Amino acid sequence: MRHFYTWFFRLTLPLMLLHLWWRGRADPAYRKRWSERFGLVPKRAGTRRRWRERFGVVPDRASRAPLIWIHSVSVGETLAAVPLIESLAARHPGWQWLVTTTTPTGSQRVHDALEPILNGRLLHYYLPFDLPECLTPFLDALRPTILVSMETELWPNLLSVCHRREMPAILVNGRLSEKSARGYGRFSRLSRDMLSHLSKVVAQYPADAQRFMALGLPAEKVTAVGNIKFDLHIGSGQISSAQALSHQWRGAANRPVWLAASTHSGEDEIVLQAYGELRDEFPDLLLVLVPRHPIRFDSVARLCREQGLRVARRSDGNPPGAGDQVLLGDTMGELLRFYGASDVAFVGGSLVPVGGHNMIEPAAWGVPVVCGPYLHNFATVSSLLEDAGGLMVCEDAAQLAHQVGYWLRDADKREMAGARGREVAAQNSGALARTVSEVEALMRSY
């Protein structure tokens, strides 16, 4: 079955390249570094270790150091990988790190978040296309010790190539929604073969583990430890920074702030409609609107202006004025402190069938959360928060305006909802330490 998958991938490769070129119209980064996608990268120092040992040459330190390969597709998975890498790197200062992504935004987050932590121990490339002829030169050049894949990043040829090289592969923070499980089930032979090449799956919750096993993963290869995104540490520096940001945004009038985060196409219109209804009661309400993808920054700014709204852009470096109604969050890496500066947060990818984004971050700040009904990527997390009263699900603009207004109107109820969300976040921490132990155990066994 994998043979047919591989040939289908080869036949569709021109369309994938055309798609990258097309996306490059809005974001030129998609038209760069294509050689990495074909697996063409510089050789890592020390990859000729066996040759040098055979002829009596002592390997250098880089050749002896394990190279831990972390694959995270884009921003969300990369942010989840950061605390895992930080913990392992602190415990094993001799390990080297290779991080691959598939999107330019994920690539930027790798550099911003990990270079200060790893201090020269980081290699970063795009993941090669899932073809043997692309993966083989990539692995030959870098020779990683172990593959640690994040959440749902499963590629048949990638796992097969790792298996043939006797290189362990572990999926961490693994999640598998009912929808995704049905999709994998339609190609059961390919899925079973792919999962057989995994050394371990560290799933988020028992339901995820059960779905992996239903697809053919042996029970002894899977364990459920929780979601490592709950192990979010908000430091004193981040708290101070968020407080300063809140003071800038609110101004002398102490205006309320509603954050709409990680919005997708089709959601901005709904958010702006809700904002229009809220302004009747809260005329000085500041909407902080943060599109999920940078290529949409300009189009969302135009959408706001077309609706007669005054827009300030975060990238300009100036705080919004008293007359500005929308602050467009068109920068990268600031969303966490944006949550801490807001009264109520809408988390996007949920009013359109994307599956939702990380609502743990606002909950950890004690900020009440509103989402749309499409939450299959965070089904357990959203249920925990909703059952506790820290999250409300809204179907449309009217419900969105009603719930946001309810919390803006009553500070006590807003703070109570935020406290319940923060309690859920605290009670469900601990998955990070267990995940670190699983990765270390696998390293010891090989």
DRENBA-150113 format. One record per residue (C-alpha): x negated, y, z negated; residue number from 1; residue in three letters. Coordinates in steps of 0.001 Angstrom, whole numbers, plus 500000, padded with zeros to 6 digits. Layout:
residues N
+--------+--------+--------+-----+-----+
:      x :      y :      z :   k :   r :
+--------+--------+--------+-----+-----+
:      X :      Y :      Z : NUM : ALA :
...
+--------+--------+--------+-----+-----+
//
This chain:
residues 446
+--------+--------+--------+-----+-----+
:      x :      y :      z :   k :   r :
+--------+--------+--------+-----+-----+
: 500000 : 500000 : 500000 :   1 : MET :
: 497140 : 502397 : 499206 :   2 : ARG :
: 495834 : 501772 : 502739 :   3 : HIS :
: 499039 : 503256 : 504209 :   4 : PHE :
: 498925 : 506136 : 501708 :   5 : TYR :
: 495356 : 506935 : 502774 :   6 : THR :
: 496165 : 506979 : 506472 :   7 : TRP :
: 499278 : 509066 : 505882 :   8 : PHE :
: 497109 : 511528 : 503934 :   9 : PHE :
: 494636 : 511693 : 506831 :  10 : ARG :
: 497407 : 512321 : 509345 :  11 : LEU :
: 498894 : 515129 : 507266 :  12 : THR :
: 495549 : 516737 : 506404 :  13 : LEU :
: 495815 : 519319 : 509245 :  14 : PRO :
: 499139 : 520448 : 507793 :  15 : LEU :
: 497551 : 520796 : 504345 :  16 : MET :
: 494783 : 522949 : 505787 :  17 : LEU :
: 497362 : 525041 : 507633 :  18 : LEU :
: 499224 : 525462 : 504337 :  19 : HIS :
: 496051 : 526687 : 502619 :  20 : LEU :
: 495421 : 529110 : 505488 :  21 : TRP :
: 499027 : 530327 : 505317 :  22 : TRP :
: 498812 : 530942 : 501569 :  23 : ARG :
: 495612 : 532838 : 502226 :  24 : GLY :
: 497647 : 535635 : 503825 :  25 : ARG :
: 498714 : 536746 : 500351 :  26 : ALA :
: 495757 : 535391 : 498372 :  27 : ASP :
: 492485 : 535268 : 500373 :  28 : PRO :
: 490984 : 532891 : 497775 :  29 : ALA :
: 492933 : 530050 : 499404 :  30 : TYR :
: 490780 : 530482 : 502518 :  31 : ARG :
: 487511 : 530118 : 500644 :  32 : LYS :
: 485432 : 527189 : 499343 :  33 : ARG :
: 486974 : 524638 : 501716 :  34 : TRP :
: 483757 : 522627 : 501681 :  35 : SER :
: 484507 : 521692 : 498060 :  36 : GLU :
: 487866 : 520264 : 499098 :  37 : ARG :
: 485951 : 517932 : 501434 :  38 : PHE :
: 483638 : 516898 : 498594 :  39 : GLY :
: 480600 : 518823 : 499801 :  40 : LEU :
: 478884 : 520195 : 496695 :  41 : VAL :
: 475229 : 520604 : 495631 :  42 : PRO :
: 473572 : 517652 : 493962 :  43 : LYS :
: 473461 : 517887 : 490196 :  44 : ARG :
: 470013 : 517892 : 488621 :  45 : ALA :
: 469122 : 514404 : 487532 :  46 : GLY :
: 471360 : 512415 : 489922 :  47 : THR :
: 468256 : 510552 : 491153 :  48 : ARG :
: 467662 : 509227 : 487670 :  49 : ARG :
: 467472 : 505538 : 488624 :  50 : ARG :
: 464976 : 506233 : 491410 :  51 : TRP :
: 462721 : 508213 : 489089 :  52 : ARG :
: 462892 : 505588 : 486348 :  53 : GLU :
: 461995 : 502859 : 488827 :  54 : ARG :
: 458815 : 504679 : 489798 :  55 : PHE :
: 457860 : 505606 : 486258 :  56 : GLY :
: 459054 : 509221 : 486239 :  57 : VAL :
: 460687 : 510277 : 482957 :  58 : VAL :
: 464178 : 511696 : 483585 :  59 : PRO :
: 464782 : 515280 : 482546 :  60 : ASP :
: 467300 : 516194 : 479893 :  61 : ARG :
: 470027 : 517032 : 482415 :  62 : ALA :
: 469839 : 513533 : 483887 :  63 : SER :
: 470329 : 511910 : 480474 :  64 : ARG :
: 473267 : 514107 : 479461 :  65 : ALA :
: 476739 : 512633 : 479998 :  66 : PRO :
: 478815 : 514650 : 482447 :  67 : LEU :
: 482439 : 514840 : 481307 :  68 : ILE :
: 484781 : 515478 : 484225 :  69 : TRP :
: 488007 : 517278 : 483338 :  70 : ILE :
: 490620 : 517665 : 486067 :  71 : HIS :
: 493413 : 520216 : 485557 :  72 : SER :
: 495462 : 521238 : 488552 :  73 : VAL :
: 496221 : 524890 : 487736 :  74 : SER :
: 496673 : 527458 : 484974 :  75 : VAL :
: 498945 : 525533 : 482608 :  76 : GLY :
: 496851 : 522374 : 482586 :  77 : GLU :
: 493623 : 524371 : 482343 :  78 : THR :
: 494859 : 526241 : 479286 :  79 : LEU :
: 495815 : 522907 : 477702 :  80 : ALA :
: 492329 : 521562 : 478461 :  81 : ALA :
: 490482 : 524490 : 476869 :  82 : VAL :
: 490949 : 523491 : 473181 :  83 : PRO :
: 490135 : 519868 : 474054 :  84 : LEU :
: 486901 : 520882 : 475777 :  85 : ILE :
: 486056 : 523331 : 472995 :  86 : GLU :
: 486482 : 520642 : 470322 :  87 : SER :
: 484479 : 518000 : 472190 :  88 : LEU :
: 481743 : 520441 : 473179 :  89 : ALA :
: 481288 : 521527 : 469553 :  90 : ALA :
: 481009 : 517901 : 468417 :  91 : ARG :
: 478706 : 516888 : 471299 :  92 : HIS :
: 476422 : 519783 : 472205 :  93 : PRO :
: 474429 : 517602 : 474599 :  94 : GLY :
: 477360 : 516817 : 476877 :  95 : TRP :
: 477638 : 518573 : 480235 :  96 : GLN :
: 480989 : 519540 : 481734 :  97 : TRP :
: 482554 : 519384 : 485184 :  98 : LEU :
: 485996 : 520978 : 485551 :  99 : VAL :
: 488013 : 520702 : 488755 : 100 : THR :
: 491217 : 522487 : 489708 : 101 : THR :
: 493243 : 522770 : 492912 : 102 : THR :
: 494361 : 526427 : 492828 : 103 : THR :
: 492481 : 529751 : 492783 : 104 : PRO :
: 494364 : 530874 : 489655 : 105 : THR :
: 493289 : 527704 : 487861 : 106 : GLY :
: 489748 : 528293 : 489071 : 107 : SER :
: 489725 : 531807 : 487658 : 108 : GLN :
: 490992 : 530589 : 484286 : 109 : ARG :
: 488203 : 528008 : 484167 : 110 : VAL :
: 485566 : 530709 : 484525 : 111 : HIS :
: 487241 : 533164 : 482161 : 112 : ASP :
: 488040 : 530693 : 479385 : 113 : ALA :
: 485214 : 528157 : 479525 : 114 : LEU :
: 482024 : 529929 : 480556 : 115 : GLU :
: 481773 : 531769 : 477186 : 116 : PRO :
: 482379 : 528480 : 475335 : 117 : ILE :
: 480077 : 526165 : 477281 : 118 : LEU :
: 477179 : 528569 : 477623 : 119 : ASN :
: 475597 : 527243 : 480809 : 120 : GLY :
: 476899 : 523656 : 480517 : 121 : ARG :
: 479747 : 524124 : 483024 : 122 : LEU :
: 480122 : 523044 : 486640 : 123 : LEU :
: 483321 : 523998 : 488424 : 124 : HIS :
: 484674 : 523015 : 491851 : 125 : TYR :
: 487969 : 522405 : 493558 : 126 : TYR :
: 489113 : 518782 : 493484 : 127 : LEU :
: 488349 : 517102 : 496824 : 128 : PRO :
: 491204 : 515814 : 498945 : 129 : PHE :
: 492338 : 512372 : 497807 : 130 : ASP :
: 490453 : 510538 : 500545 : 131 : LEU :
: 487498 : 508153 : 500075 : 132 : PRO :
: 485395 : 510093 : 502594 : 133 : GLU :
: 485873 : 513272 : 500508 : 134 : CYS :
: 485608 : 511748 : 497040 : 135 : LEU :
: 482536 : 509593 : 497675 : 136 : THR :
: 480072 : 512420 : 498506 : 137 : PRO :
: 481465 : 514435 : 495606 : 138 : PHE :
: 480807 : 511633 : 493119 : 139 : LEU :
: 477440 : 510806 : 494691 : 140 : ASP :
: 476320 : 514403 : 494210 : 141 : ALA :
: 477537 : 514846 : 490641 : 142 : LEU :
: 477719 : 511327 : 489122 : 143 : ARG :
: 480131 : 512090 : 486253 : 144 : PRO :
: 480295 : 509744 : 483285 : 145 : THR :
: 484039 : 509783 : 482669 : 146 : ILE :
: 487158 : 511307 : 484220 : 147 : LEU :
: 489607 : 513043 : 481868 : 148 : VAL :
: 492721 : 513988 : 483814 : 149 : SER :
: 495354 : 516319 : 482388 : 150 : MET :
: 499097 : 515721 : 482049 : 151 : GLU :
: 500377 : 514352 : 485396 : 152 : THR :
: 497292 : 514477 : 487605 : 153 : GLU :
: 497269 : 510983 : 489091 : 154 : LEU :
: 495698 : 510352 : 492510 : 155 : TRP :
: 495514 : 506810 : 493934 : 156 : PRO :
: 492193 : 507071 : 495768 : 157 : ASN :
: 490545 : 509116 : 493041 : 158 : LEU :
: 491315 : 506480 : 490426 : 159 : LEU :
: 490332 : 503672 : 492806 : 160 : SER :
: 486939 : 505224 : 493538 : 161 : VAL :
: 486302 : 505739 : 489827 : 162 : CYS :
: 487273 : 502114 : 489148 : 163 : HIS :
: 484898 : 500765 : 491814 : 164 : ARG :
: 482074 : 502733 : 490203 : 165 : ARG :
: 483006 : 501342 : 486778 : 166 : GLU :
: 483654 : 504882 : 485625 : 167 : MET :
: 486352 : 505125 : 482919 : 168 : PRO :
: 489367 : 507317 : 483615 : 169 : ALA :
: 491749 : 508569 : 480942 : 170 : ILE :
: 494946 : 510594 : 481296 : 171 : LEU :
: 495430 : 512909 : 478317 : 172 : VAL :
: 498439 : 514930 : 477211 : 173 : ASN :
: 500215 : 512665 : 479660 : 174 : GLY :
: 503809 : 513435 : 480473 : 175 : ARG :
: 506209 : 511675 : 482809 : 176 : LEU :
: 509700 : 513052 : 483201 : 177 : SER :
: 512623 : 510885 : 484259 : 178 : GLU :
: 512591 : 512624 : 487650 : 179 : LYS :
: 508874 : 511953 : 488187 : 180 : SER :
: 509219 : 508366 : 487004 : 181 : ALA :
: 511965 : 507773 : 489593 : 182 : ARG :
: 509670 : 509217 : 492258 : 183 : GLY :
: 506785 : 506926 : 491303 : 184 : TYR :
: 509237 : 504019 : 491097 : 185 : GLY :
: 510129 : 504388 : 494759 : 186 : ARG :
: 506518 : 503424 : 495532 : 187 : PHE :
: 506171 : 500815 : 492813 : 188 : SER :
: 503309 : 498844 : 494410 : 189 : ARG :
: 501208 : 501989 : 494910 : 190 : LEU :
: 502048 : 503253 : 491402 : 191 : SER :
: 501235 : 499924 : 489743 : 192 : ARG :
: 497905 : 499722 : 491584 : 193 : ASP :
: 497057 : 503303 : 490673 : 194 : MET :
: 497906 : 502873 : 486983 : 195 : LEU :
: 495857 : 499655 : 486809 : 196 : SER :
: 492737 : 501734 : 487424 : 197 : HIS :
: 493316 : 503878 : 484336 : 198 : LEU :
: 491359 : 502953 : 481230 : 199 : SER :
: 493794 : 504740 : 478910 : 200 : LYS :
: 496847 : 506987 : 478871 : 201 : VAL :
: 497223 : 509305 : 475886 : 202 : VAL :
: 500864 : 510282 : 476338 : 203 : ALA :
: 502682 : 513140 : 474685 : 204 : GLN :
: 505712 : 511291 : 473335 : 205 : TYR :
: 507073 : 507710 : 473075 : 206 : PRO :
: 509531 : 508403 : 475927 : 207 : ALA :
: 506604 : 509315 : 478194 : 208 : ASP :
: 504731 : 506179 : 477118 : 209 : ALA :
: 507766 : 504001 : 477846 : 210 : GLN :
: 508053 : 505413 : 481364 : 211 : ARG :
: 504393 : 504709 : 482066 : 212 : PHE :
: 504840 : 501135 : 480865 : 213 : MET :
: 507984 : 500728 : 482977 : 214 : ALA :
: 505848 : 501538 : 486018 : 215 : LEU :
: 503420 : 498763 : 485135 : 216 : GLY :
: 500884 : 500238 : 482719 : 217 : LEU :
: 499994 : 497595 : 480062 : 218 : PRO :
: 501186 : 498545 : 476574 : 219 : ALA :
: 497667 : 498239 : 475120 : 220 : GLU :
: 496493 : 501006 : 477457 : 221 : LYS :
: 498935 : 503663 : 476292 : 222 : VAL :
: 499456 : 505561 : 473059 : 223 : THR :
: 501645 : 508565 : 472181 : 224 : ALA :
: 500077 : 511289 : 470030 : 225 : VAL :
: 502141 : 514431 : 470676 : 226 : GLY :
: 501537 : 517517 : 472789 : 227 : ASN :
: 498127 : 519148 : 472361 : 228 : ILE :
: 499663 : 522487 : 473305 : 229 : LYS :
: 501111 : 522559 : 469782 : 230 : PHE :
: 497525 : 522801 : 468460 : 231 : ASP :
: 497411 : 526458 : 469367 : 232 : LEU :
: 495247 : 528555 : 467082 : 233 : HIS :
: 496015 : 532260 : 467049 : 234 : ILE :
: 492988 : 533971 : 465589 : 235 : GLY :
: 492782 : 537248 : 463698 : 236 : SER :
: 491291 : 538952 : 466746 : 237 : GLY :
: 494266 : 537944 : 468890 : 238 : GLN :
: 496668 : 539125 : 466194 : 239 : ILE :
: 494982 : 542522 : 465997 : 240 : SER :
: 494921 : 542820 : 469778 : 241 : SER :
: 498627 : 541970 : 470054 : 242 : ALA :
: 499482 : 544500 : 467356 : 243 : GLN :
: 497563 : 547211 : 469193 : 244 : ALA :
: 499323 : 546296 : 472423 : 245 : LEU :
: 502716 : 546398 : 470698 : 246 : SER :
: 501982 : 549883 : 469361 : 247 : HIS :
: 501017 : 551100 : 472856 : 248 : GLN :
: 504114 : 549686 : 474486 : 249 : TRP :
: 506623 : 550847 : 471886 : 250 : ARG :
: 505352 : 554392 : 471564 : 251 : GLY :
: 506613 : 556933 : 469065 : 252 : ALA :
: 510236 : 555882 : 469610 : 253 : ALA :
: 509437 : 552249 : 468673 : 254 : ASN :
: 511260 : 550976 : 471760 : 255 : ARG :
: 512226 : 547262 : 471917 : 256 : PRO :
: 510232 : 544943 : 474184 : 257 : VAL :
: 511548 : 541992 : 476176 : 258 : TRP :
: 508941 : 539790 : 477857 : 259 : LEU :
: 509871 : 537720 : 480927 : 260 : ALA :
: 506899 : 535399 : 481423 : 261 : ALA :
: 505774 : 533079 : 484222 : 262 : SER :
: 508673 : 533916 : 486522 : 263 : THR :
: 509119 : 532261 : 489911 : 264 : HIS :
: 510800 : 533451 : 493078 : 265 : SER :
: 514535 : 533580 : 492455 : 266 : GLY :
: 514164 : 534286 : 488743 : 267 : GLU :
: 513049 : 537914 : 488918 : 268 : ASP :
: 516393 : 538919 : 490418 : 269 : GLU :
: 518264 : 537197 : 487578 : 270 : ILE :
: 516025 : 538783 : 484944 : 271 : VAL :
: 516454 : 542250 : 486482 : 272 : LEU :
: 520235 : 541796 : 486600 : 273 : GLN :
: 520224 : 540884 : 482903 : 274 : ALA :
: 517951 : 543836 : 482184 : 275 : TYR :
: 520431 : 546153 : 483904 : 276 : GLY :
: 523203 : 544932 : 481613 : 277 : GLU :
: 521019 : 545277 : 478515 : 278 : LEU :
: 520091 : 548881 : 479295 : 279 : ARG :
: 523679 : 549957 : 478685 : 280 : ASP :
: 523154 : 549168 : 475002 : 281 : GLU :
: 519367 : 549522 : 474817 : 282 : PHE :
: 518517 : 552397 : 477184 : 283 : PRO :
: 514857 : 552540 : 476133 : 284 : ASP :
: 514264 : 548752 : 476437 : 285 : LEU :
: 510895 : 547923 : 478005 : 286 : LEU :
: 510858 : 544857 : 480252 : 287 : LEU :
: 507418 : 543272 : 480564 : 288 : VAL :
: 507659 : 541157 : 483708 : 289 : LEU :
: 504860 : 538629 : 484393 : 290 : VAL :
: 505141 : 536626 : 487640 : 291 : PRO :
: 503624 : 533147 : 487474 : 292 : ARG :
: 501520 : 533526 : 490624 : 293 : HIS :
: 499287 : 536519 : 491454 : 294 : PRO :
: 500301 : 536431 : 495127 : 295 : ILE :
: 503745 : 537642 : 494009 : 296 : ARG :
: 502601 : 540687 : 492030 : 297 : PHE :
: 503140 : 543209 : 494833 : 298 : ASP :
: 506456 : 541761 : 496006 : 299 : SER :
: 507878 : 541793 : 492473 : 300 : VAL :
: 506762 : 545406 : 492019 : 301 : ALA :
: 508609 : 546287 : 495251 : 302 : ARG :
: 511707 : 544423 : 494054 : 303 : LEU :
: 511784 : 546474 : 490851 : 304 : CYS :
: 511375 : 549774 : 492714 : 305 : ARG :
: 514071 : 548818 : 495218 : 306 : GLU :
: 516433 : 548538 : 492253 : 307 : GLN :
: 515578 : 552075 : 491213 : 308 : GLY :
: 513365 : 551126 : 488275 : 309 : LEU :
: 510222 : 552945 : 487247 : 310 : ARG :
: 507340 : 550486 : 487210 : 311 : VAL :
: 503961 : 550658 : 485489 : 312 : ALA :
: 501287 : 548095 : 486318 : 313 : ARG :
: 499112 : 546537 : 483650 : 314 : ARG :
: 496164 : 546432 : 486066 : 315 : SER :
: 496129 : 550253 : 486182 : 316 : ASP :
: 494855 : 550238 : 482596 : 317 : GLY :
: 497333 : 552776 : 481241 : 318 : ASN :
: 500114 : 552032 : 478734 : 319 : PRO :
: 503675 : 552463 : 480042 : 320 : PRO :
: 505071 : 555938 : 479616 : 321 : GLY :
: 508340 : 556737 : 477887 : 322 : ALA :
: 510065 : 556905 : 481272 : 323 : GLY :
: 508718 : 553583 : 482540 : 324 : ASP :
: 511270 : 550809 : 482411 : 325 : GLN :
: 509255 : 547829 : 483663 : 326 : VAL :
: 505649 : 546933 : 482927 : 327 : LEU :
: 504381 : 544506 : 485541 : 328 : LEU :
: 501924 : 542056 : 484006 : 329 : GLY :
: 499633 : 541772 : 487015 : 330 : ASP :
: 496491 : 540664 : 485182 : 331 : THR :
: 495200 : 537228 : 484235 : 332 : MET :
: 494519 : 535727 : 480821 : 333 : GLY :
: 496614 : 538123 : 478724 : 334 : GLU :
: 499926 : 536301 : 478423 : 335 : LEU :
: 499239 : 534858 : 474971 : 336 : LEU :
: 498835 : 538265 : 473379 : 337 : ARG :
: 501762 : 539614 : 475427 : 338 : PHE :
: 503947 : 537146 : 473527 : 339 : TYR :
: 502618 : 538493 : 470241 : 340 : GLY :
: 503550 : 542052 : 471247 : 341 : ALA :
: 507165 : 541266 : 472171 : 342 : SER :
: 510494 : 540977 : 470384 : 343 : ASP :
: 512054 : 538259 : 472576 : 344 : VAL :
: 510521 : 536101 : 475313 : 345 : ALA :
: 512034 : 534499 : 478388 : 346 : PHE :
: 509858 : 531639 : 479709 : 347 : VAL :
: 510221 : 531127 : 483426 : 348 : GLY :
: 510215 : 528191 : 485767 : 349 : GLY :
: 513490 : 527310 : 484047 : 350 : SER :
: 516183 : 529245 : 485935 : 351 : LEU :
: 515006 : 527554 : 489142 : 352 : VAL :
: 514248 : 523814 : 489431 : 353 : PRO :
: 510556 : 524010 : 488558 : 354 : VAL :
: 510808 : 522309 : 485165 : 355 : GLY :
: 509820 : 525094 : 482788 : 356 : GLY :
: 506556 : 526406 : 481395 : 357 : HIS :
: 504905 : 526477 : 477994 : 358 : ASN :
: 507366 : 527806 : 475419 : 359 : MET :
: 505106 : 526725 : 472547 : 360 : ILE :
: 503058 : 529923 : 472834 : 361 : GLU :
: 505877 : 532367 : 471967 : 362 : PRO :
: 507142 : 529944 : 469310 : 363 : ALA :
: 503703 : 529911 : 467659 : 364 : ALA :
: 503888 : 533708 : 467420 : 365 : TRP :
: 507318 : 533521 : 465780 : 366 : GLY :
: 509008 : 535061 : 468833 : 367 : VAL :
: 512471 : 533665 : 469729 : 368 : PRO :
: 512666 : 532105 : 473180 : 369 : VAL :
: 515253 : 532039 : 475947 : 370 : VAL :
: 514988 : 529683 : 478925 : 371 : CYS :
: 517041 : 528480 : 481835 : 372 : GLY :
: 518419 : 524935 : 482089 : 373 : PRO :
: 515582 : 523399 : 484150 : 374 : TYR :
: 513273 : 522147 : 481406 : 375 : LEU :
: 512314 : 518606 : 482443 : 376 : HIS :
: 508567 : 519313 : 482197 : 377 : ASN :
: 509028 : 520296 : 478542 : 378 : PHE :
: 512049 : 518169 : 477684 : 379 : ALA :
: 510936 : 517090 : 474205 : 380 : THR :
: 509389 : 520439 : 473277 : 381 : VAL :
: 512447 : 522407 : 474355 : 382 : SER :
: 514758 : 520006 : 472476 : 383 : SER :
: 512729 : 520408 : 469284 : 384 : LEU :
: 512845 : 524192 : 469523 : 385 : LEU :
: 516498 : 524319 : 470533 : 386 : GLU :
: 517580 : 521985 : 467722 : 387 : ASP :
: 515714 : 524192 : 465238 : 388 : ALA :
: 517323 : 527375 : 466559 : 389 : GLY :
: 514141 : 528922 : 467962 : 390 : GLY :
: 515165 : 528533 : 471615 : 391 : LEU :
: 518407 : 529176 : 473487 : 392 : MET :
: 519239 : 527903 : 476972 : 393 : VAL :
: 520986 : 530342 : 479329 : 394 : CYS :
: 522549 : 529458 : 482673 : 395 : GLU :
: 522734 : 532870 : 484351 : 396 : ASP :
: 522103 : 536596 : 484031 : 397 : ALA :
: 525184 : 537220 : 481872 : 398 : ALA :
: 524193 : 534592 : 479317 : 399 : GLN :
: 520603 : 535814 : 479405 : 400 : LEU :
: 521668 : 539394 : 478662 : 401 : ALA :
: 524010 : 538214 : 475906 : 402 : HIS :
: 521356 : 536163 : 474067 : 403 : GLN :
: 518551 : 538697 : 474399 : 404 : VAL :
: 520920 : 541426 : 473241 : 405 : GLY :
: 522029 : 539292 : 470272 : 406 : TYR :
: 518450 : 539018 : 469036 : 407 : TRP :
: 517526 : 542629 : 469807 : 408 : LEU :
: 520604 : 543823 : 467960 : 409 : ARG :
: 519949 : 541909 : 464724 : 410 : ASP :
: 516368 : 541959 : 463434 : 411 : ALA :
: 517116 : 539482 : 460633 : 412 : ASP :
: 518542 : 536867 : 463000 : 413 : LYS :
: 515700 : 537476 : 465443 : 414 : ARG :
: 513097 : 536955 : 462744 : 415 : GLU :
: 514897 : 533854 : 461460 : 416 : MET :
: 514950 : 532297 : 464928 : 417 : ALA :
: 511286 : 533137 : 465415 : 418 : GLY :
: 510367 : 531626 : 462057 : 419 : ALA :
: 512140 : 528391 : 462960 : 420 : ARG :
: 510236 : 528177 : 466209 : 421 : GLY :
: 506953 : 528841 : 464431 : 422 : ARG :
: 507775 : 526076 : 461928 : 423 : GLU :
: 508344 : 523598 : 464787 : 424 : VAL :
: 505014 : 524549 : 466302 : 425 : ALA :
: 503223 : 524030 : 462980 : 426 : ALA :
: 504937 : 520715 : 462198 : 427 : GLN :
: 504023 : 519195 : 465557 : 428 : ASN :
: 500314 : 520025 : 465566 : 429 : SER :
: 497680 : 517329 : 465249 : 430 : GLY :
: 497674 : 515801 : 468733 : 431 : ALA :
: 494392 : 517492 : 469620 : 432 : LEU :
: 492369 : 515639 : 466976 : 433 : ALA :
: 493847 : 512297 : 468030 : 434 : ARG :
: 493124 : 513035 : 471686 : 435 : THR :
: 489517 : 513927 : 470855 : 436 : VAL :
: 489191 : 510574 : 469059 : 437 : SER :
: 490578 : 508683 : 472076 : 438 : GLU :
: 488101 : 510330 : 474465 : 439 : VAL :
: 485189 : 509656 : 472094 : 440 : GLU :
: 486249 : 506023 : 471678 : 441 : ALA :
: 486323 : 505532 : 475419 : 442 : LEU :
: 482887 : 507123 : 475774 : 443 : MET :
: 481505 : 504752 : 473150 : 444 : ARG :
: 482914 : 501702 : 474898 : 445 : SER :
: 481112 : 502375 : 478182 : 446 : TYR :
+--------+--------+--------+-----+-----+
//
